[in-house]
Amino acid sequence: MEKVSHGDKNAFSILYDAVASTVFGIAVKVLRDPSQSEEVAQEVMIDLWRQAARYRPEQGSVRTWVATIAHRRAVDRVRSAQASANREQATAVRDQMRPFDEVAEEVETRLDSEQVRRCMRGLTELQRQAVTLAYYRGLTYREVAATLRAPLATVKTRMRDGLIRLRDCMGVTT
């Protein structure tokens, strides 16, 4: 393994001959598909070439280290395939759901917008200004306070009271 870690191609050839059948056997046992097993075996052998320096003899034999890498790579392939199948199934389920009704959605959006406008008219002028600046123009409390030339605490109170009135007007329950 030390020679392989230094790029010795002859040492890698010897390693390949010694472990390739074990790697392929583990992959077939886990994957049950010869073509995928061949791919995994090839990936493992490439990993062995690239990661030979990571081998630690005090932690086990070369064969055990290689078998562990092969098993992990094969299990990763199974998990990846399962995740892909799950995504495809989820997509199929979503596609079978009722088609989106754009007209109903548009009507609902317009009704909600009209209700918001009606409820906004029920606020005091000061509350309406604070809520409009914050929610429709995206200003922070401090920016609203600066725009309205009002103390920050006053703006926060106006907005809290205005939002409570909006919630009640729209019939939202918490």
C-alpha positions, -999 to +999 in steps of 0.1 A: +000+000+000+029+023+007+042+019-029+007+024-043+004+056-022+036+068-040+021+062-074+038+028-081+017+014-110+032-021-106+022-022-069-013-011-079-015-039-105-006-064-078-032-049-054-058-049-082-052-086-089-054-094-052-086-075-043-107-069-075-127-101-072-134-094-036-146-058-044-168-070-072-182-098-051-192-074-023-208-050-048-228-078-064-240-090-030-252-056-020-265-043-054-276-075-071-270-059-105-238-069-123-236-037-144-239-014-114-216-037-095-189-032-122-193+006-119-190+005-081-160-019-083-143+005-107-150+035-084-136+016-055-104+007-074-100+043-083-105+053-047-078+028-037-053+044-061-062+079-049-065+072-012-038+046-006-020+069+018-050+067+041-045+031+048-034+024+084-020-011+089-026-009+127-063-007+120-066-038+100-055-057+069-055-043+034-083-068+024-105-056+054-099-020+045-107-026+008-138-046+017-150-018+040-146+007+012-164-015-013-193-022+010-197+015+019-196+025-018-222-002-027-245+008+001-242+045-009-252+035-044-283+016-031-293+047-009-288+070-039-310+048-061-337+046-033-336+084-029-340+088-066-369+064-067-385+083-038-382+116-056-397+102-088-426+087-068-432+120-050-432+138-084-457+113-098-480+117-068-478+155-072-486+152-109-516+131-102-531+157-079-560+177-091-550+203-117-545+238-104-576+260-110-562+294-120-596+310-122-606+300-087-572+310-074-575+344-091-610+350-077-599+340-042-569+364-044-591+392-056-616+386-028-588+385-002-574+417-016-608+434-015-612+423+021-578+436+031-587+470+014-620+471+033-603+463+066-576+488+060-603+515+056-614+506+091-581+516+106-572+551+119-552+572+095-521+568+117-525+531+119-531+528+081-500+549+074-477+528+096-490+494+083-489+506+047-453+518+050-442+486+067-461+460+047-465+475+013-432+495+011-411+471+032-399+497+057-386+487+091-401+502+123-373+527+125-378+537+089-415+541+094-408+562+125-384+584+105-409+587+076-438+597+098-416+618+121-429+599+151-413+582+181-404+546+175-425+534+204-455+552+190-451+536+156-448+502+171-480+507+191-499+520+160-488+490+140-496+465+168-531+480+173-536+483+135-526+446+129-549+435+157-578+454+141-569+439+107-568+404+122-602+408+138-617+424+107-605+395+085-617+369+109-583+353+115-581+331+146-549+324+164 
